[in-house]
Amino acid sequence: MNLMKELLEQNASLKPPKIGDIVEGKVILKKAFAIYLDLGVFGTGVIYGKELQKSKKRTERIKNRR
């Protein structure tokens, strides 16, 4: 078994998120059409389209980091 596979199996926090998972991240940038999030080792996440429209009330209070 290779080392990376073993590490991923041992540490659940290193498993990449799947479609439908709820994840947390720091807001990098908020635009009218998308919110960009820093997801750490998993890279950048983007909320847009239906998901952004569904969560409009929750995302209104999010501000860009400067």
PDB file of N, H, CA, C and O in Angstrom:
ATOM      1  N   MET A   1       0.852  -1.181   0.000  1.00  0.00           N
ATOM      2  CA  MET A   1       0.000   0.000   0.000  1.00  0.00           C
ATOM      3  C   MET A   1       0.896   1.242   0.000  1.00  0.00           C
ATOM      4  O   MET A   1       1.907   1.275   0.702  1.00  0.00           O
ATOM      5  N   ASN A   2       0.532   2.261  -0.783  1.00  0.00           N
ATOM      6  H   ASN A   2      -0.289   2.234  -1.354  1.00  0.00           H
ATOM      7  CA  ASN A   2       1.399   3.434  -0.821  1.00  0.00           C
ATOM      8  C   ASN A   2       1.137   4.352   0.381  1.00  0.00           C
ATOM      9  O   ASN A   2       0.066   4.305   0.984  1.00  0.00           O
ATOM     10  N   LEU A   3       2.097   5.161   0.709  1.00  0.00           N
ATOM     11  H   LEU A   3       2.968   5.199   0.219  1.00  0.00           H
ATOM     12  CA  LEU A   3       2.060   5.996   1.902  1.00  0.00           C
ATOM     13  C   LEU A   3       0.903   6.981   1.897  1.00  0.00           C
ATOM     14  O   LEU A   3       0.234   7.143   2.918  1.00  0.00           O
ATOM     15  N   MET A   4       0.649   7.645   0.773  1.00  0.00           N
ATOM     16  H   MET A   4       1.192   7.514  -0.056  1.00  0.00           H
ATOM     17  CA  MET A   4      -0.431   8.629   0.714  1.00  0.00           C
ATOM     18  C   MET A   4      -1.776   7.969   0.992  1.00  0.00           C
ATOM     19  O   MET A   4      -2.585   8.511   1.745  1.00  0.00           O
ATOM     20  N   LYS A   5      -2.023   6.821   0.403  1.00  0.00           N
ATOM     21  H   LYS A   5      -1.366   6.380  -0.208  1.00  0.00           H
ATOM     22  CA  LYS A   5      -3.287   6.108   0.612  1.00  0.00           C
ATOM     23  C   LYS A   5      -3.448   5.743   2.087  1.00  0.00           C
ATOM     24  O   LYS A   5      -4.538   5.883   2.641  1.00  0.00           O
ATOM     25  N   GLU A   6      -2.377   5.277   2.727  1.00  0.00           N
ATOM     26  H   GLU A   6      -1.492   5.163   2.276  1.00  0.00           H
ATOM     27  CA  GLU A   6      -2.417   4.935   4.148  1.00  0.00           C
ATOM     28  C   GLU A   6      -2.738   6.160   5.008  1.00  0.00           C
ATOM     29  O   GLU A   6      -3.553   6.081   5.927  1.00  0.00           O
ATOM     30  N   LEU A   7      -2.101   7.276   4.710  1.00  0.00           N
ATOM     31  H   LEU A   7      -1.439   7.340   3.964  1.00  0.00           H
ATOM     32  CA  LEU A   7      -2.358   8.501   5.475  1.00  0.00           C
ATOM     33  C   LEU A   7      -3.809   8.948   5.341  1.00  0.00           C
ATOM     34  O   LEU A   7      -4.433   9.342   6.326  1.00  0.00           O
ATOM     35  N   LEU A   8      -4.342   8.888   4.134  1.00  0.00           N
ATOM     36  H   LEU A   8      -3.836   8.568   3.333  1.00  0.00           H
ATOM     37  CA  LEU A   8      -5.734   9.283   3.914  1.00  0.00           C
ATOM     38  C   LEU A   8      -6.703   8.368   4.655  1.00  0.00           C
ATOM     39  O   LEU A   8      -7.711   8.832   5.188  1.00  0.00           O
ATOM     40  N   GLU A   9      -6.406   7.088   4.691  1.00  0.00           N
ATOM     41  H   GLU A   9      -5.587   6.711   4.258  1.00  0.00           H
ATOM     42  CA  GLU A   9      -7.268   6.140   5.389  1.00  0.00           C
ATOM     43  C   GLU A   9      -7.216   6.336   6.903  1.00  0.00           C
ATOM     44  O   GLU A   9      -8.215   6.110   7.586  1.00  0.00           O
ATOM     45  N   GLN A  10      -6.078   6.749   7.433  1.00  0.00           N
ATOM     46  H   GLN A  10      -5.267   6.933   6.879  1.00  0.00           H
ATOM     47  CA  GLN A  10      -5.921   6.919   8.874  1.00  0.00           C
ATOM     48  C   GLN A  10      -6.504   8.231   9.386  1.00  0.00           C
ATOM     49  O   GLN A  10      -6.918   8.311  10.543  1.00  0.00           O
ATOM     50  N   ASN A  11      -6.542   9.246   8.554  1.00  0.00           N
ATOM     51  H   ASN A  11      -6.207   9.181   7.615  1.00  0.00           H
ATOM     52  CA  ASN A  11      -6.967  10.567   9.008  1.00  0.00           C
ATOM     53  C   ASN A  11      -8.197  11.023   8.223  1.00  0.00           C
ATOM     54  O   ASN A  11      -8.091  11.432   7.067  1.00  0.00           O
ATOM     55  N   ALA A  12      -9.363  10.946   8.865  1.00  0.00           N
ATOM     56  H   ALA A  12      -9.449  10.614   9.804  1.00  0.00           H
ATOM     57  CA  ALA A  12     -10.622  11.301   8.199  1.00  0.00           C
ATOM     58  C   ALA A  12     -10.656  12.762   7.774  1.00  0.00           C
ATOM     59  O   ALA A  12     -11.340  13.097   6.807  1.00  0.00           O
ATOM     60  N   SER A  13      -9.940  13.639   8.467  1.00  0.00           N
ATOM     61  H   SER A  13      -9.384  13.366   9.253  1.00  0.00           H
ATOM     62  CA  SER A  13      -9.966  15.061   8.118  1.00  0.00           C
ATOM     63  C   SER A  13      -9.244  15.342   6.805  1.00  0.00           C
ATOM     64  O   SER A  13      -9.361  16.445   6.270  1.00  0.00           O
ATOM     65  N   LEU A  14      -8.505  14.379   6.276  1.00  0.00           N
ATOM     66  H   LEU A  14      -8.410  13.483   6.711  1.00  0.00           H
ATOM     67  CA  LEU A  14      -7.813  14.562   5.006  1.00  0.00           C
ATOM     68  C   LEU A  14      -8.617  14.031   3.823  1.00  0.00           C
ATOM     69  O   LEU A  14      -8.170  14.110   2.679  1.00  0.00           O
ATOM     70  N   LYS A  15      -9.799  13.493   4.098  1.00  0.00           N
ATOM     71  H   LYS A  15     -10.163  13.430   5.028  1.00  0.00           H
ATOM     72  CA  LYS A  15     -10.615  12.969   3.005  1.00  0.00           C
ATOM     73  C   LYS A  15     -11.307  14.136   2.303  1.00  0.00           C
ATOM     74  O   LYS A  15     -11.928  14.974   2.957  1.00  0.00           O
ATOM     75  N   PRO A  16     -11.203  14.192   0.988  1.00  0.00           N
ATOM     76  CA  PRO A  16     -11.825  15.306   0.254  1.00  0.00           C
ATOM     77  C   PRO A  16     -13.342  15.276   0.400  1.00  0.00           C
ATOM     78  O   PRO A  16     -13.940  14.206   0.509  1.00  0.00           O
ATOM     79  N   PRO A  17     -13.958  16.447   0.403  1.00  0.00           N
ATOM     80  CA  PRO A  17     -15.418  16.498   0.510  1.00  0.00           C
ATOM     81  C   PRO A  17     -16.075  15.916  -0.736  1.00  0.00           C
ATOM     82  O   PRO A  17     -15.520  15.951  -1.834  1.00  0.00           O
ATOM     83  N   LYS A  18     -17.284  15.377  -0.526  1.00  0.00           N
ATOM     84  H   LYS A  18     -17.735  15.350   0.366  1.00  0.00           H
ATOM     85  CA  LYS A  18     -18.066  14.816  -1.622  1.00  0.00           C
ATOM     86  C   LYS A  18     -19.218  15.761  -1.934  1.00  0.00           C
ATOM     87  O   LYS A  18     -19.537  16.638  -1.132  1.00  0.00           O
ATOM     88  N   ILE A  19     -19.827  15.590  -3.064  1.00  0.00           N
ATOM     89  H   ILE A  19     -19.568  14.877  -3.716  1.00  0.00           H
ATOM     90  CA  ILE A  19     -20.998  16.388  -3.428  1.00  0.00           C
ATOM     91  C   ILE A  19     -22.058  16.200  -2.355  1.00  0.00           C
ATOM     92  O   ILE A  19     -22.388  15.075  -1.978  1.00  0.00           O
ATOM     93  N   GLY A  20     -22.579  17.301  -1.876  1.00  0.00           N
ATOM     94  H   GLY A  20     -22.311  18.215  -2.182  1.00  0.00           H
ATOM     95  CA  GLY A  20     -23.616  17.271  -0.843  1.00  0.00           C
ATOM     96  C   GLY A  20     -23.080  17.453   0.566  1.00  0.00           C
ATOM     97  O   GLY A  20     -23.855  17.729   1.482  1.00  0.00           O
ATOM     98  N   ASP A  21     -21.760  17.304   0.771  1.00  0.00           N
ATOM     99  H   ASP A  21     -21.130  17.079   0.027  1.00  0.00           H
ATOM    100  CA  ASP A  21     -21.162  17.519   2.093  1.00  0.00           C
ATOM    101  C   ASP A  21     -21.226  18.994   2.460  1.00  0.00           C
ATOM    102  O   ASP A  21     -21.151  19.865   1.594  1.00  0.00           O
ATOM    103  N   ILE A  22     -21.365  19.263   3.741  1.00  0.00           N
ATOM    104  H   ILE A  22     -21.427  18.555   4.445  1.00  0.00           H
ATOM    105  CA  ILE A  22     -21.296  20.629   4.244  1.00  0.00           C
ATOM    106  C   ILE A  22     -19.886  20.837   4.766  1.00  0.00           C
ATOM    107  O   ILE A  22     -19.404  20.073   5.603  1.00  0.00           O
ATOM    108  N   VAL A  23     -19.225  21.878   4.265  1.00  0.00           N
ATOM    109  H   VAL A  23     -19.617  22.498   3.585  1.00  0.00           H
ATOM    110  CA  VAL A  23     -17.853  22.167   4.666  1.00  0.00           C
ATOM    111  C   VAL A  23     -17.748  23.605   5.158  1.00  0.00           C
ATOM    112  O   VAL A  23     -18.612  24.434   4.873  1.00  0.00           O
ATOM    113  N   GLU A  24     -16.697  23.888   5.887  1.00  0.00           N
ATOM    114  H   GLU A  24     -15.995  23.215   6.119  1.00  0.00           H
ATOM    115  CA  GLU A  24     -16.438  25.245   6.366  1.00  0.00           C
ATOM    116  C   GLU A  24     -15.155  25.752   5.745  1.00  0.00           C
ATOM    117  O   GLU A  24     -14.222  24.986   5.502  1.00  0.00           O
ATOM    118  N   GLY A  25     -15.113  27.051   5.489  1.00  0.00           N
ATOM    119  H   GLY A  25     -15.871  27.674   5.686  1.00  0.00           H
ATOM    120  CA  GLY A  25     -13.919  27.660   4.945  1.00  0.00           C
ATOM    121  C   GLY A  25     -13.957  29.161   5.160  1.00  0.00           C
ATOM    122  O   GLY A  25     -15.007  29.730   5.457  1.00  0.00           O
ATOM    123  N   LYS A  26     -12.821  29.789   5.010  1.00  0.00           N
ATOM    124  H   LYS A  26     -11.968  29.327   4.769  1.00  0.00           H
ATOM    125  CA  LYS A  26     -12.745  31.250   5.134  1.00  0.00           C
ATOM    126  C   LYS A  26     -13.124  31.887   3.808  1.00  0.00           C
ATOM    127  O   LYS A  26     -12.718  31.427   2.741  1.00  0.00           O
ATOM    128  N   VAL A  27     -13.910  32.951   3.894  1.00  0.00           N
ATOM    129  H   VAL A  27     -14.241  33.325   4.761  1.00  0.00           H
ATOM    130  CA  VAL A  27     -14.314  33.657   2.682  1.00  0.00           C
ATOM    131  C   VAL A  27     -13.109  34.411   2.125  1.00  0.00           C
ATOM    132  O   VAL A  27     -12.479  35.197   2.832  1.00  0.00           O
ATOM    133  N   ILE A  28     -12.799  34.169   0.870  1.00  0.00           N
ATOM    134  H   ILE A  28     -13.312  33.531   0.296  1.00  0.00           H
ATOM    135  CA  ILE A  28     -11.720  34.864   0.180  1.00  0.00           C
ATOM    136  C   ILE A  28     -12.282  36.091  -0.524  1.00  0.00           C
ATOM    137  O   ILE A  28     -11.724  37.185  -0.446  1.00  0.00           O
ATOM    138  N   LEU A  29     -13.410  35.882  -1.219  1.00  0.00           N
ATOM    139  H   LEU A  29     -13.864  34.994  -1.283  1.00  0.00           H
ATOM    140  CA  LEU A  29     -13.993  36.958  -2.018  1.00  0.00           C
ATOM    141  C   LEU A  29     -15.488  36.721  -2.174  1.00  0.00           C
ATOM    142  O   LEU A  29     -15.935  35.598  -2.406  1.00  0.00           O
ATOM    143  N   LYS A  30     -16.247  37.796  -2.042  1.00  0.00           N
ATOM    144  H   LYS A  30     -15.884  38.708  -1.853  1.00  0.00           H
ATOM    145  CA  LYS A  30     -17.690  37.708  -2.270  1.00  0.00           C
ATOM    146  C   LYS A  30     -18.040  38.628  -3.430  1.00  0.00           C
ATOM    147  O   LYS A  30     -17.713  39.815  -3.421  1.00  0.00           O
ATOM    148  N   LYS A  31     -18.701  38.068  -4.414  1.00  0.00           N
ATOM    149  H   LYS A  31     -18.967  37.104  -4.421  1.00  0.00           H
ATOM    150  CA  LYS A  31     -19.195  38.807  -5.575  1.00  0.00           C
ATOM    151  C   LYS A  31     -20.709  38.626  -5.622  1.00  0.00           C
ATOM    152  O   LYS A  31     -21.269  37.820  -4.878  1.00  0.00           O
ATOM    153  N   ALA A  32     -21.358  39.372  -6.489  1.00  0.00           N
ATOM    154  H   ALA A  32     -20.903  40.027  -7.093  1.00  0.00           H
ATOM    155  CA  ALA A  32     -22.813  39.262  -6.629  1.00  0.00           C
ATOM    156  C   ALA A  32     -23.223  37.872  -7.112  1.00  0.00           C
ATOM    157  O   ALA A  32     -24.318  37.407  -6.795  1.00  0.00           O
ATOM    158  N   PHE A  33     -22.359  37.207  -7.872  1.00  0.00           N
ATOM    159  H   PHE A  33     -21.470  37.585  -8.129  1.00  0.00           H
ATOM    160  CA  PHE A  33     -22.705  35.931  -8.489  1.00  0.00           C
ATOM    161  C   PHE A  33     -21.994  34.725  -7.875  1.00  0.00           C
ATOM    162  O   PHE A  33     -22.304  33.590  -8.237  1.00  0.00           O
ATOM    163  N   ALA A  34     -21.035  34.944  -6.943  1.00  0.00           N
ATOM    164  H   ALA A  34     -20.783  35.866  -6.650  1.00  0.00           H
ATOM    165  CA  ALA A  34     -20.290  33.815  -6.379  1.00  0.00           C
ATOM    166  C   ALA A  34     -19.586  34.207  -5.086  1.00  0.00           C
ATOM    167  O   ALA A  34     -19.275  35.376  -4.858  1.00  0.00           O
ATOM    168  N   ILE A  35     -19.345  33.209  -4.249  1.00  0.00           N
ATOM    169  H   ILE A  35     -19.598  32.260  -4.434  1.00  0.00           H
ATOM    170  CA  ILE A  35     -18.540  33.384  -3.039  1.00  0.00           C
ATOM    171  C   ILE A  35     -17.398  32.374  -3.132  1.00  0.00           C
ATOM    172  O   ILE A  35     -17.629  31.186  -3.354  1.00  0.00           O
ATOM    173  N   TYR A  36     -16.177  32.850  -2.962  1.00  0.00           N
ATOM    174  H   TYR A  36     -15.990  33.815  -2.782  1.00  0.00           H
ATOM    175  CA  TYR A  36     -14.985  32.002  -3.033  1.00  0.00           C
ATOM    176  C   TYR A  36     -14.486  31.740  -1.616  1.00  0.00           C
ATOM    177  O   TYR A  36     -14.353  32.661  -0.810  1.00  0.00           O
ATOM    178  N   LEU A  37     -14.212  30.464  -1.323  1.00  0.00           N
ATOM    179  H   LEU A  37     -14.320  29.715  -1.977  1.00  0.00           H
ATOM    180  CA  LEU A  37     -13.799  30.046   0.012  1.00  0.00           C
ATOM    181  C   LEU A  37     -12.439  29.361  -0.014  1.00  0.00           C
ATOM    182  O   LEU A  37     -12.119  28.629  -0.951  1.00  0.00           O
ATOM    183  N   ASP A  38     -11.644  29.604   1.018  1.00  0.00           N
ATOM    184  H   ASP A  38     -11.904  30.198   1.780  1.00  0.00           H
ATOM    185  CA  ASP A  38     -10.380  28.886   1.212  1.00  0.00           C
ATOM    186  C   ASP A  38     -10.705  27.624   1.998  1.00  0.00           C
ATOM    187  O   ASP A  38     -11.114  27.702   3.156  1.00  0.00           O
ATOM    188  N   LEU A  39     -10.527  26.465   1.379  1.00  0.00           N
ATOM    189  H   LEU A  39     -10.195  26.401   0.438  1.00  0.00           H
ATOM    190  CA  LEU A  39     -10.814  25.189   2.017  1.00  0.00           C
ATOM    191  C   LEU A  39      -9.545  24.464   2.450  1.00  0.00           C
ATOM    192  O   LEU A  39      -9.515  23.237   2.546  1.00  0.00           O
ATOM    193  N   GLY A  40      -8.514  25.233   2.706  1.00  0.00           N
ATOM    194  H   GLY A  40      -8.538  26.230   2.628  1.00  0.00           H
ATOM    195  CA  GLY A  40      -7.261  24.656   3.205  1.00  0.00           C
ATOM    196  C   GLY A  40      -6.626  23.724   2.198  1.00  0.00           C
ATOM    197  O   GLY A  40      -6.410  24.102   1.046  1.00  0.00           O
ATOM    198  N   VAL A  41      -6.322  22.494   2.628  1.00  0.00           N
ATOM    199  H   VAL A  41      -6.497  22.187   3.563  1.00  0.00           H
ATOM    200  CA  VAL A  41      -5.618  21.540   1.770  1.00  0.00           C
ATOM    201  C   VAL A  41      -6.425  21.133   0.543  1.00  0.00           C
ATOM    202  O   VAL A  41      -5.872  20.569  -0.401  1.00  0.00           O
ATOM    203  N   PHE A  42      -7.716  21.410   0.545  1.00  0.00           N
ATOM    204  H   PHE A  42      -8.166  21.869   1.311  1.00  0.00           H
ATOM    205  CA  PHE A  42      -8.557  21.037  -0.592  1.00  0.00           C
ATOM    206  C   PHE A  42      -8.664  22.129  -1.641  1.00  0.00           C
ATOM    207  O   PHE A  42      -9.322  21.936  -2.663  1.00  0.00           O
ATOM    208  N   GLY A  43      -8.032  23.273  -1.411  1.00  0.00           N
ATOM    209  H   GLY A  43      -7.497  23.431  -0.581  1.00  0.00           H
ATOM    210  CA  GLY A  43      -8.018  24.332  -2.414  1.00  0.00           C
ATOM    211  C   GLY A  43      -9.113  25.362  -2.195  1.00  0.00           C
ATOM    212  O   GLY A  43      -9.481  25.666  -1.060  1.00  0.00           O
ATOM    213  N   THR A  44      -9.623  25.891  -3.287  1.00  0.00           N
ATOM    214  H   THR A  44      -9.323  25.645  -4.208  1.00  0.00           H
ATOM    215  CA  THR A  44     -10.631  26.945  -3.251  1.00  0.00           C
ATOM    216  C   THR A  44     -11.988  26.362  -3.596  1.00  0.00           C
ATOM    217  O   THR A  44     -12.130  25.604  -4.555  1.00  0.00           O
ATOM    218  N   GLY A  45     -12.987  26.728  -2.798  1.00  0.00           N
ATOM    219  H   GLY A  45     -12.872  27.345  -2.019  1.00  0.00           H
ATOM    220  CA  GLY A  45     -14.358  26.321  -3.079  1.00  0.00           C
ATOM    221  C   GLY A  45     -15.138  27.507  -3.618  1.00  0.00           C
ATOM    222  O   GLY A  45     -14.821  28.657  -3.311  1.00  0.00           O
ATOM    223  N   VAL A  46     -16.152  27.232  -4.416  1.00  0.00           N
ATOM    224  H   VAL A  46     -16.409  26.298  -4.666  1.00  0.00           H
ATOM    225  CA  VAL A  46     -16.977  28.286  -5.000  1.00  0.00           C
ATOM    226  C   VAL A  46     -18.441  27.939  -4.762  1.00  0.00           C
ATOM    227  O   VAL A  46     -18.885  26.826  -5.044  1.00  0.00           O
ATOM    228  N   ILE A  47     -19.182  28.910  -4.241  1.00  0.00           N
ATOM    229  H   ILE A  47     -18.821  29.814  -4.012  1.00  0.00           H
ATOM    230  CA  ILE A  47     -20.628  28.764  -4.105  1.00  0.00           C
ATOM    231  C   ILE A  47     -21.248  29.673  -5.154  1.00  0.00           C
ATOM    232  O   ILE A  47     -20.982  30.875  -5.169  1.00  0.00           O
ATOM    233  N   TYR A  48     -22.067  29.114  -6.027  1.00  0.00           N
ATOM    234  H   TYR A  48     -22.283  28.137  -6.016  1.00  0.00           H
ATOM    235  CA  TYR A  48     -22.701  29.914  -7.066  1.00  0.00           C
ATOM    236  C   TYR A  48     -23.976  29.221  -7.529  1.00  0.00           C
ATOM    237  O   TYR A  48     -24.296  28.125  -7.069  1.00  0.00           O
ATOM    238  N   GLY A  49     -24.684  29.844  -8.416  1.00  0.00           N
ATOM    239  H   GLY A  49     -24.425  30.734  -8.790  1.00  0.00           H
ATOM    240  CA  GLY A  49     -25.879  29.242  -8.993  1.00  0.00           C
ATOM    241  C   GLY A  49     -26.990  29.043  -7.981  1.00  0.00           C
ATOM    242  O   GLY A  49     -27.249  29.913  -7.148  1.00  0.00           O
ATOM    243  N   LYS A  50     -27.648  27.892  -8.055  1.00  0.00           N
ATOM    244  H   LYS A  50     -27.438  27.185  -8.731  1.00  0.00           H
ATOM    245  CA  LYS A  50     -28.787  27.584  -7.186  1.00  0.00           C
ATOM    246  C   LYS A  50     -28.407  27.623  -5.710  1.00  0.00           C
ATOM    247  O   LYS A  50     -29.175  28.111  -4.881  1.00  0.00           O
ATOM    248  N   GLU A  51     -27.221  27.110  -5.380  1.00  0.00           N
ATOM    249  H   GLU A  51     -26.597  26.714  -6.054  1.00  0.00           H
ATOM    250  CA  GLU A  51     -26.801  27.071  -3.982  1.00  0.00           C
ATOM    251  C   GLU A  51     -26.678  28.477  -3.406  1.00  0.00           C
ATOM    252  O   GLU A  51     -27.054  28.712  -2.258  1.00  0.00           O
ATOM    253  N   LEU A  52     -26.158  29.403  -4.188  1.00  0.00           N
ATOM    254  H   LEU A  52     -25.852  29.212  -5.121  1.00  0.00           H
ATOM    255  CA  LEU A  52     -26.027  30.789  -3.725  1.00  0.00           C
ATOM    256  C   LEU A  52     -27.407  31.423  -3.566  1.00  0.00           C
ATOM    257  O   LEU A  52     -27.657  32.127  -2.587  1.00  0.00           O
ATOM    258  N   GLN A  53     -28.285  31.181  -4.507  1.00  0.00           N
ATOM    259  H   GLN A  53     -28.081  30.610  -5.302  1.00  0.00           H
ATOM    260  CA  GLN A  53     -29.635  31.748  -4.427  1.00  0.00           C
ATOM    261  C   GLN A  53     -30.405  31.182  -3.238  1.00  0.00           C
ATOM    262  O   GLN A  53     -31.125  31.920  -2.565  1.00  0.00           O
ATOM    263  N   LYS A  54     -30.266  29.878  -2.968  1.00  0.00           N
ATOM    264  H   LYS A  54     -29.682  29.278  -3.515  1.00  0.00           H
ATOM    265  CA  LYS A  54     -30.958  29.239  -1.843  1.00  0.00           C
ATOM    266  C   LYS A  54     -30.496  29.799  -0.506  1.00  0.00           C
ATOM    267  O   LYS A  54     -31.280  29.870   0.441  1.00  0.00           O
ATOM    268  N   SER A  55     -29.235  30.197  -0.420  1.00  0.00           N
ATOM    269  H   SER A  55     -28.599  30.140  -1.188  1.00  0.00           H
ATOM    270  CA  SER A  55     -28.677  30.655   0.858  1.00  0.00           C
ATOM    271  C   SER A  55     -28.520  32.169   0.908  1.00  0.00           C
ATOM    272  O   SER A  55     -27.727  32.672   1.703  1.00  0.00           O
ATOM    273  N   LYS A  56     -29.250  32.903   0.086  1.00  0.00           N
ATOM    274  H   LYS A  56     -29.894  32.494  -0.560  1.00  0.00           H
ATOM    275  CA  LYS A  56     -29.116  34.356  -0.035  1.00  0.00           C
ATOM    276  C   LYS A  56     -29.207  35.066   1.319  1.00  0.00           C
ATOM    277  O   LYS A  56     -28.393  35.942   1.612  1.00  0.00           O
ATOM    278  N   LYS A  57     -30.194  34.694   2.149  1.00  0.00           N
ATOM    279  H   LYS A  57     -30.855  33.983   1.911  1.00  0.00           H
ATOM    280  CA  LYS A  57     -30.352  35.355   3.453  1.00  0.00           C
ATOM    281  C   LYS A  57     -29.139  35.120   4.350  1.00  0.00           C
ATOM    282  O   LYS A  57     -28.706  36.030   5.056  1.00  0.00           O
ATOM    283  N   ARG A  58     -28.588  33.908   4.328  1.00  0.00           N
ATOM    284  H   ARG A  58     -28.939  33.168   3.754  1.00  0.00           H
ATOM    285  CA  ARG A  58     -27.422  33.603   5.162  1.00  0.00           C
ATOM    286  C   ARG A  58     -26.158  34.279   4.658  1.00  0.00           C
ATOM    287  O   ARG A  58     -25.290  34.647   5.451  1.00  0.00           O
ATOM    288  N   THR A  59     -26.049  34.445   3.349  1.00  0.00           N
ATOM    289  H   THR A  59     -26.753  34.147   2.706  1.00  0.00           H
ATOM    290  CA  THR A  59     -24.806  34.985   2.790  1.00  0.00           C
ATOM    291  C   THR A  59     -24.804  36.522   2.693  1.00  0.00           C
ATOM    292  O   THR A  59     -23.772  37.117   2.382  1.00  0.00           O
ATOM    293  N   GLU A  60     -25.937  37.157   2.955  1.00  0.00           N
ATOM    294  H   GLU A  60     -26.776  36.674   3.208  1.00  0.00           H
ATOM    295  CA  GLU A  60     -25.990  38.616   2.873  1.00  0.00           C
ATOM    296  C   GLU A  60     -25.031  39.291   3.852  1.00  0.00           C
ATOM    297  O   GLU A  60     -24.480  40.349   3.548  1.00  0.00           O
ATOM    298  N   ARG A  61     -24.830  38.691   5.017  1.00  0.00           N
ATOM    299  H   ARG A  61     -25.278  37.831   5.264  1.00  0.00           H
ATOM    300  CA  ARG A  61     -23.988  39.317   6.041  1.00  0.00           C
ATOM    301  C   ARG A  61     -22.485  39.033   5.860  1.00  0.00           C
ATOM    302  O   ARG A  61     -21.662  39.554   6.613  1.00  0.00           O
ATOM    303  N   ILE A  62     -22.138  38.221   4.880  1.00  0.00           N
ATOM    304  H   ILE A  62     -22.806  37.798   4.269  1.00  0.00           H
ATOM    305  CA  ILE A  62     -20.726  37.919   4.607  1.00  0.00           C
ATOM    306  C   ILE A  62     -20.072  39.120   3.932  1.00  0.00           C
ATOM    307  O   ILE A  62     -20.629  39.712   3.007  1.00  0.00           O
ATOM    308  N   LYS A  63     -18.896  39.462   4.407  1.00  0.00           N
ATOM    309  H   LYS A  63     -18.444  38.981   5.158  1.00  0.00           H
ATOM    310  CA  LYS A  63     -18.155  40.588   3.826  1.00  0.00           C
ATOM    311  C   LYS A  63     -16.821  40.079   3.295  1.00  0.00           C
ATOM    312  O   LYS A  63     -16.291  39.079   3.780  1.00  0.00           O
ATOM    313  N   ASN A  64     -16.286  40.769   2.304  1.00  0.00           N
ATOM    314  H   ASN A  64     -16.716  41.582   1.910  1.00  0.00           H
ATOM    315  CA  ASN A  64     -14.957  40.446   1.772  1.00  0.00           C
ATOM    316  C   ASN A  64     -13.896  40.723   2.818  1.00  0.00           C
ATOM    317  O   ASN A  64     -13.999  41.683   3.582  1.00  0.00           O
ATOM    318  N   ARG A  65     -12.874  39.880   2.850  1.00  0.00           N
ATOM    319  H   ARG A  65     -12.790  39.100   2.229  1.00  0.00           H
ATOM    320  CA  ARG A  65     -11.707  40.138   3.711  1.00  0.00           C
ATOM    321  C   ARG A  65     -10.793  41.077   2.980  1.00  0.00           C
ATOM    322  O   ARG A  65     -10.543  40.904   1.787  1.00  0.00           O
ATOM    323  N   ARG A  66     -10.301  42.048   3.663  1.00  0.00           N
ATOM    324  H   ARG A  66     -10.504  42.188   4.632  1.00  0.00           H
ATOM    325  CA  ARG A  66      -9.361  42.983   3.042  1.00  0.00           C
ATOM    326  C   ARG A  66      -8.114  43.066   3.855  1.00  0.00           C
ATOM    327  O   ARG A  66      -7.194  43.803   3.500  1.00  0.00           O
TER     328      ARG A  66
END
